[in-house]
Amino acid sequence: MATKKKKTVAKKKSAAKKSAARKPASKKTTVKPMKAGAARRTTAKVSPLKGTSVDDWAKKLTGWQADALKIIRALVTRHAPDATLVMKWGQPVWEKNGPFAWLRPAAKHVSFGFWRGSEMNDPGGHLEGDGTSMRHLKVTNADELAELPIEAFVKEAVALNGSKGDPTKRS
């Protein structure tokens, strides 16, 4: 009988080894309950554009969109010479006392937008958007830029940042 017990014990040990091999080792994690109304934090993803210069980003544009960017850059430089142009939020952003304008290409148009667009004078109704602050021009070809009051919009956007401060900072 002693031999039967040894076999049974040996079978139990090998079965335990097999089941342990199949199951991954579990780690104990504690999850703290969230406070009511709190937003869950997510891990920030590194942008593939991180460290990209505006010039490198612009090389990806072709045709009339590349021409539109060149024209808009020249107009902003002429009417806001102290502004800086940087890559932020995956797009070129012009800053003077905080961001005041941005450019984003789409499949069939280019949006040239203003952080404080909802506060800007737009008697011609050129600015689009219905958010609380931003508005944009939807440009479908580079020739259209000559007809738009970009000079006035750029000057007003810079003036609004000068009087009200950085639009990305809470008051």
C-alpha positions in Angstrom: 0.0 0.0 0.0 2.8 2.3 0.6 3.6 2.3 -3.1 0.1 3.5 -4.0 0.3 6.5 -1.8 3.6 7.6 -3.3 2.1 7.4 -6.8 -0.9 9.4 -5.8 1.2 12.1 -4.2 3.5 12.2 -7.2 0.4 12.5 -9.5 -1.0 15.4 -7.5 2.4 17.2 -7.6 2.8 16.9 -11.3 -0.8 18.1 -11.9 -0.1 21.1 -9.7 3.0 21.9 -11.7 1.0 21.7 -15.0 -1.7 24.0 -13.8 0.8 26.5 -12.5 2.6 26.5 -15.8 -0.7 27.3 -17.6 -1.7 30.2 -15.4 0.3 33.4 -15.4 1.5 34.5 -12.1 -0.9 37.1 -10.8 0.2 40.4 -9.3 -1.9 42.0 -6.7 -2.9 45.4 -7.7 -4.9 47.9 -5.7 -7.2 50.2 -7.5 -8.2 53.3 -5.5 -11.8 54.3 -6.0 -12.2 57.5 -8.0 -13.8 60.5 -6.4 -17.2 61.5 -7.8 -16.8 63.7 -10.9 -13.1 63.0 -11.3 -11.7 62.3 -14.7 -9.7 59.1 -15.2 -6.1 59.8 -16.1 -4.7 58.3 -19.2 -1.1 57.7 -20.1 0.1 60.3 -22.6 1.2 58.9 -25.9 4.3 60.3 -27.5 3.5 62.1 -30.7 5.2 60.9 -33.8 5.7 64.7 -34.6 7.6 65.3 -31.3 10.7 67.2 -32.2 9.6 67.9 -35.8 10.2 71.4 -37.1 7.6 73.3 -39.0 9.8 73.1 -42.1 10.0 69.3 -41.9 6.3 69.1 -41.3 5.6 71.4 -44.2 7.6 69.0 -46.6 4.6 66.6 -46.3 2.3 69.1 -47.9 1.9 69.1 -51.6 0.3 71.2 -54.3 -1.9 74.1 -53.4 -1.8 73.3 -49.7 2.0 73.8 -49.6 1.5 77.1 -51.5 -1.2 78.1 -49.0 1.1 77.5 -46.0 3.8 79.6 -47.7 1.4 82.5 -48.3 0.0 82.3 -44.7 3.4 82.2 -43.2 4.5 85.3 -45.2 1.3 87.2 -44.2 1.6 86.4 -40.5 5.3 87.3 -40.5 4.5 90.6 -42.2 1.7 91.5 -39.8 3.0 90.0 -36.6 6.8 90.1 -37.0 7.4 89.4 -33.3 5.3 86.2 -33.4 7.0 82.8 -33.2 6.0 79.7 -35.2 6.3 76.4 -33.5 4.9 72.9 -33.7 2.2 72.2 -31.0 -0.7 69.8 -30.9 0.5 68.3 -34.2 0.2 71.5 -36.2 2.0 74.8 -36.8 1.0 77.4 -34.2 1.8 81.1 -34.2 2.4 82.6 -30.7 2.6 86.0 -29.2 1.6 86.2 -25.6 0.4 82.6 -26.1 -1.0 80.9 -29.2 -3.1 83.1 -31.5 -3.3 81.2 -34.7 -2.9 77.6 -36.1 -2.9 75.8 -39.4 -4.2 72.3 -40.1 -4.5 70.6 -43.5 -7.4 68.3 -44.4 -8.1 66.2 -47.4 -9.8 69.0 -49.4 -9.1 72.2 -47.5 -6.7 73.9 -45.1 -8.0 75.4 -41.8 -6.3 78.6 -40.6 -7.7 79.2 -37.2 -7.6 81.7 -34.3 -7.8 80.9 -30.6 -9.9 83.9 -29.8 -11.9 83.8 -33.1 -15.3 84.1 -31.4 -14.2 87.5 -30.0 -12.9 88.8 -33.4 -14.7 91.2 -35.7 -15.9 89.3 -38.8 -18.3 91.5 -40.7 -17.8 89.4 -43.9 -18.8 86.2 -42.1 -15.6 84.4 -43.2 -14.8 82.6 -39.9 -16.4 79.2 -39.3 -16.9 77.2 -36.1 -19.3 77.2 -33.2 -17.1 76.5 -30.2 -16.8 78.8 -27.3 -13.6 80.5 -28.4 -11.9 79.2 -31.6 -12.9 80.0 -35.2 -11.2 79.2 -38.5 -11.0 80.1 -42.2 -11.6 77.1 -44.4 -9.4 77.6 -47.5 -9.9 75.4 -50.5 -7.3 76.8 -52.8 -4.3 79.2 -52.4 -5.8 81.9 -54.7 -8.7 82.3 -52.2 -6.3 83.7 -49.6 -6.0 87.1 -51.5 -9.8 87.6 -50.9 -9.7 86.9 -47.2 -9.0 89.6 -44.5 -6.1 87.7 -43.1 -4.1 90.9 -42.2 -7.0 92.2 -40.1 -7.6 88.8 -38.4 -3.9 88.4 -37.5 -3.5 91.9 -36.1 -6.7 91.5 -34.0 -5.7 88.1 -32.7 -2.3 89.4 -31.6 -4.0 92.5 -30.0 -6.5 90.2 -28.1 -3.6 88.2 -26.7 -1.8 91.4 -25.8 -4.8 92.7 -23.8 -6.2 89.4 -22.4 -3.1 87.2 -22.1 -2.5 83.6 -23.1 -5.7 82.0 -24.2 -4.6 78.6 -22.9 -4.1 79.8 -19.3 -7.0 79.9 -16.9 -7.9 83.3 -15.6 
